[in-house]
Amino acid sequence: MMETLEGFLREYGYIVLFIGTFLEGETMVLVAGYMAKTGLLDLNLVILSSFAGTYCGDQLYFFIGRRWGHLLVKRTRSESWKRRTDRVMELLKRFDTWFILGFRFVYGVRNVTPFALGASEIRTARFVILNALAAILWAISFAYGGFIFGHAMDAFLEQVKHYQIYFFTGIGLLFIGLWVRKRFFSNASNASNASGASGVSDASGSAD
């Protein structure tokens, strides 16, 4: 089963990655970067596939926005979508080129930005060039993020091997301590209750 899964990932992993990043896929790129660390995928091809997917996807959304953007914005009834579109226009006005280069890293407007930019007055040639630069920056960042995470995990697991005896000893002592505490307080509570009941009984006998 494991060999079949590895074979599938080696043969079709880049296609799956392209489709995932075409739609969005930050998490998928991180996972692919980690898989490159394990040897299932090649890091350079992970970056290339991620770049191609996100670039083609955002170019498509841009051209849809250029062709039908104003009409769709005018007819939409989604207040949330309108607010995010207005937010994109505000950020574009304030930061211009820097926003186009970094919108993939901005939470909340990532998906609507290419469409909104298509409906704006930005020149197509300018967006094509800036989008390519932004896409390669995004792909490298997340792919290496997953790859570095893989190194960190390996280092962590290696440390765990050295200290696992102390870890499990500590867990054992913790459980023993909780057990002793439970037994001690349980016995003390029972003794207190018995003493209280005896005192009440004695008081009742004295009253008689």
C-alpha positions as CSV (number, residue, x, y, z in Angstrom):
1,M,0.0,0.0,0.0
2,M,2.8,2.4,1.0
3,E,4.7,1.6,-2.2
4,T,1.6,2.2,-4.3
5,L,1.1,5.6,-2.6
6,E,4.7,6.6,-3.1
7,G,4.5,5.6,-6.8
8,F,1.4,7.7,-7.3
9,L,2.9,10.7,-5.6
10,R,6.1,10.4,-7.7
11,E,4.1,10.2,-10.9
12,Y,1.1,12.5,-10.4
13,G,2.2,14.6,-7.4
14,Y,3.2,17.6,-9.6
15,I,-0.1,17.5,-11.6
16,V,-2.1,17.4,-8.3
17,L,0.0,20.3,-7.0
18,F,-0.6,22.3,-10.2
19,I,-4.3,21.9,-9.9
20,G,-4.3,22.7,-6.2
21,T,-2.3,25.9,-6.6
22,F,-4.4,26.9,-9.7
23,L,-7.4,27.0,-7.2
24,E,-5.3,28.4,-4.3
25,G,-3.3,25.9,-2.2
26,E,-0.8,27.4,0.2
27,T,-1.2,24.4,2.5
28,M,-0.6,22.0,-0.5
29,V,2.7,23.8,-1.3
30,L,3.8,23.4,2.3
31,V,3.0,19.7,2.2
32,A,4.7,19.3,-1.1
33,G,7.8,21.0,0.2
34,Y,7.9,18.6,3.2
35,M,7.5,15.7,0.7
36,A,10.5,17.0,-1.2
37,K,12.5,16.8,2.1
38,T,11.5,13.1,2.4
39,G,12.5,12.4,-1.2
40,L,9.1,11.7,-2.6
41,L,9.2,14.9,-4.7
42,D,11.8,17.1,-6.2
43,L,12.0,20.6,-4.6
44,N,12.7,22.4,-7.9
45,L,9.7,20.7,-9.6
46,V,7.6,21.5,-6.6
47,I,8.5,25.2,-7.0
48,L,7.9,25.1,-10.8
49,S,4.5,23.3,-10.5
50,S,3.4,25.7,-7.7
51,F,4.5,28.7,-9.7
52,A,2.7,27.5,-12.9
53,G,-0.5,26.7,-11.0
54,T,-0.9,29.9,-9.1
55,Y,0.3,32.1,-12.1
56,C,-2.2,30.5,-14.5
57,G,-5.0,30.6,-12.0
58,D,-4.6,34.2,-11.2
59,Q,-4.2,35.2,-14.8
60,L,-7.4,33.5,-15.6
61,Y,-9.3,35.3,-12.8
62,F,-7.7,38.6,-14.0
63,F,-9.0,38.1,-17.5
64,I,-12.4,37.2,-16.3
65,G,-12.4,40.4,-14.3
66,R,-11.2,42.4,-17.3
67,R,-14.0,41.0,-19.5
68,W,-17.0,40.8,-17.1
69,G,-15.7,42.4,-13.8
70,H,-17.8,45.6,-13.8
71,L,-21.0,43.8,-14.8
72,L,-20.5,41.1,-12.1
73,V,-19.6,43.7,-9.4
74,K,-22.7,45.7,-10.3
75,R,-25.0,42.7,-10.1
76,T,-23.7,40.8,-7.2
77,R,-25.8,40.8,-4.0
78,S,-22.9,39.6,-1.7
79,E,-22.0,42.3,0.7
80,S,-19.0,40.4,1.8
81,W,-17.7,40.1,-1.7
82,K,-18.3,43.8,-2.3
83,R,-16.4,44.8,0.8
84,R,-13.4,42.6,-0.1
85,T,-13.4,44.1,-3.6
86,D,-13.4,47.6,-2.2
87,R,-10.6,46.6,0.2
88,V,-8.5,45.4,-2.8
89,M,-9.0,48.8,-4.6
90,E,-8.1,50.6,-1.4
91,L,-4.9,48.6,-1.0
92,L,-4.0,49.0,-4.6
93,K,-4.4,52.7,-4.4
94,R,-2.2,52.9,-1.2
95,F,0.6,50.4,-2.1
96,D,0.3,49.9,-5.9
97,T,3.1,47.6,-7.1
98,W,3.9,46.3,-3.6
99,F,0.3,45.1,-3.2
100,I,0.3,43.3,-6.5
101,L,3.6,41.6,-5.6
102,G,2.3,40.6,-2.1
103,F,-1.5,40.0,-2.3
104,R,-1.0,36.2,-2.2
105,F,0.2,36.7,1.4
106,V,-2.7,38.9,2.4
107,Y,-5.4,37.0,4.3
108,G,-9.0,37.9,3.4
109,V,-8.5,39.3,-0.1
110,R,-6.3,36.6,-1.7
111,N,-9.0,35.0,-3.8
112,V,-10.8,38.2,-5.0
113,T,-7.7,40.2,-5.8
114,P,-6.9,39.0,-9.4
115,F,-10.6,39.4,-10.4
116,A,-10.7,42.9,-8.8
117,L,-7.4,43.9,-10.5
118,G,-8.8,42.8,-13.8
119,A,-11.8,45.2,-13.3
120,S,-9.4,48.0,-12.4
121,E,-7.5,50.3,-14.7
122,I,-4.2,48.5,-14.3
123,R,-2.6,47.7,-17.7
124,T,-2.7,44.0,-18.6
125,A,1.0,43.8,-19.6
126,R,2.0,45.3,-16.2
127,F,-0.1,42.8,-14.3
128,V,1.3,39.9,-16.4
129,I,4.9,40.8,-15.4
130,L,4.2,41.6,-11.8
131,N,2.1,38.5,-11.4
132,A,4.9,36.3,-12.6
133,L,7.3,37.9,-10.1
134,A,4.8,37.5,-7.3
135,A,4.0,33.9,-8.2
136,I,7.6,32.7,-8.2
137,L,8.2,34.5,-4.9
138,W,5.1,32.8,-3.4
139,A,6.1,29.4,-4.7
140,I,9.6,29.6,-3.4
141,S,8.5,30.9,0.0
142,F,6.0,28.2,0.7
143,A,7.9,25.3,-0.9
144,Y,11.0,26.1,1.2
145,G,8.8,26.7,4.2
146,G,7.6,23.1,4.0
147,F,11.2,21.8,3.2
148,I,12.7,23.6,6.2
149,F,9.8,22.3,8.4
150,G,10.9,18.8,7.3
151,H,14.4,19.5,8.6
152,A,13.1,20.9,11.8
153,M,10.9,17.8,12.3
154,D,13.8,15.5,11.7
155,A,15.9,17.4,14.2
156,F,13.1,17.3,16.8
157,L,12.5,13.5,16.4
158,E,16.3,12.9,16.7
159,Q,16.3,14.9,20.0
160,V,13.2,12.9,21.2
161,K,15.2,9.7,20.6
162,H,17.9,10.9,23.0
163,Y,15.5,12.2,25.7
164,Q,12.6,9.8,25.4
165,I,13.7,7.8,28.5
166,Y,13.4,11.1,30.6
167,F,10.2,11.9,28.9
168,F,8.5,8.6,29.6
169,T,10.0,8.6,33.2
170,G,8.4,12.0,33.8
171,I,5.1,10.9,32.4
172,G,5.2,7.8,34.7
173,L,6.1,9.9,37.8
174,L,3.3,12.3,36.9
175,F,0.7,9.4,36.8
176,I,2.1,7.9,40.1
177,G,1.8,11.3,41.7
178,L,-1.7,11.8,40.6
179,W,-2.6,8.3,41.8
180,V,-1.0,8.8,45.2
181,R,-2.8,12.2,45.5
182,K,-6.1,10.7,44.7
183,R,-5.7,7.8,47.1
184,F,-4.4,10.1,49.9
185,F,-7.2,12.6,49.6
186,S,-9.8,9.9,49.1
187,N,-8.6,8.2,52.4
188,A,-8.4,11.5,54.2
189,S,-11.9,12.4,53.0
190,N,-13.3,9.1,54.1
191,A,-11.7,9.3,57.5
192,S,-13.0,12.8,57.9
193,N,-16.5,11.8,57.0
194,A,-16.3,8.8,59.4
195,S,-15.1,11.0,62.2
196,G,-17.9,13.5,61.5
197,A,-20.5,10.7,61.5
198,S,-19.1,9.3,64.8
199,G,-19.2,12.7,66.4
200,V,-22.8,13.2,65.4
201,S,-23.7,9.7,66.7
202,D,-22.0,10.5,70.1
203,A,-23.7,13.8,70.4
204,S,-27.1,12.1,69.7
205,G,-26.3,9.4,72.4
206,S,-25.4,12.1,74.9
207,A,-28.6,14.0,74.3
208,D,-30.6,10.8,75.0
